[in-house]
Amino acid sequence: MALVQSYGAAEVVTGSCHLLQLDNGMKIMVDCGMFQGHNEHKNFHPFDFDPKEVDVLLITHAHLDHVGRIPKLVKEGFSGRIVTLHSTLDLAEVVLLDSAHLMEEDYRTHYKKAQRRGEEDKVRKPLYSVEDVYAVYDLPLIYAKYGEEVILGKDVKATFHNAGHILDSAIITIDFKEKGEHKRIVFSGDLGNHNDMVMPVPEQVKEADTLYIETTYGDRNHEGIKQSEEEFKKIIVDTLLSQGNVLIPSFAIERTQEILCILKGMYDNKELPLCKVFLDSPMAIRATRLYDSYHEELSKCCNDYLKRDGAIFEFPYLQYTLKQEESKKINEENGCIIIAGSGMCTGGRILHHFKNRIWNPKNAVLFVGYQAGGTLGRKLVEGAEWIKIYHEEIKVNARIHSISGFSAHADQSELLDWIEGFERLEKIFLIHGEKEAQPVFEKLVRERTGKKVHIVKEEEEIWV
Ligand code: ZN
């Protein structure tokens, strides 16, 4: 029998990393992501498997929690093939380089401070460097295409299907033979939201012996997208009209592009008061350019914009502030919208903007994405009155809003519908969800499908 073990995204939402070992000894890894929030320290633990023994790495999509530990995997001996979609590798490069830069910057800052105390030896080295990221791209890279089989070995093949989550995100089907019998395991990756303005809807896979499915929103449904959009627009208009600024911590990939589409729509419909909109995230700017260049993969709405304006993510109020000096100049502006990373406020330029503006009650912080436990974003959403930024305590006087309808993830009912869309399905395993939320979904799936459902624990041996 084949064995699957999860080395992340088991009772948590980050660190996706699943290893499938086939009867013939072949080892196939699906994703190798970074832990974020509470579990960040786990990134520094040695892998509990030998990276040298992994034959193939399949990547579902380029989010950091799905690709963030790949340079570490390579550094520690993985030398097999990497199979994924073309733009996923391009996006992953942007994400990994950004992550390496942030870690190096962080290390330098801590090192300098520790030096003054004579404790520089105690400062933890970054998980990987920029060079380690480039080393990933020296490995054999195999580009998959949606719906086309990729041969991984004798009687073993993988097929990528559109997950509609971010640009070129995938549901991966792995077919293999065991004692002459055909078997199929499906990894959902992260599944998209049906109301996404930028991405198409997730493809329905019809058959599987075993399904590993994400459960990020297994315990709840999103607010309706229309309602969320109205709420979003109202906060923006009200804040700008009362001379305030709107800070939007945003994930560089997908959420930023969706927010830009909505703001562009507001501009078109003359709903957006005269203001400056800054996209103040080098990573989001690079990702947006990649979205532009792979526009055939995007929704009809995006392609209509392209036909009409010659550009998808552009409108007259919008400025891309790539350079640091341009970013600093934003401090002098008032009545503006600032979109900056990181999405969960764990680093990036949003922290500078918080430092400058979160104390001011005229301003608003608008969360448009999931905030994992332990992150600064989660603290703010949960009503923190004070936050610490760069060792400085800052009073939170700005209004904090959180809108859930923009999630790039399917919600509870969409996940259930997708599971029910299978015509043949034997066993269901739940991954990529928070411990408290997963039992709710487990019960629902069991009631709705009558199938075997199991919440995967970290490193648990699961025979499929
Ligand atoms: Zn994702």
Boltz pocket constraint, residues with backbone or C-beta under 6 A from the ligand:
constraints:
  - pocket:
      binder: B
      contacts: [[A, 61], [A, 63], [A, 66], [A, 165], [A, 190]]
      max_distance: 6.0
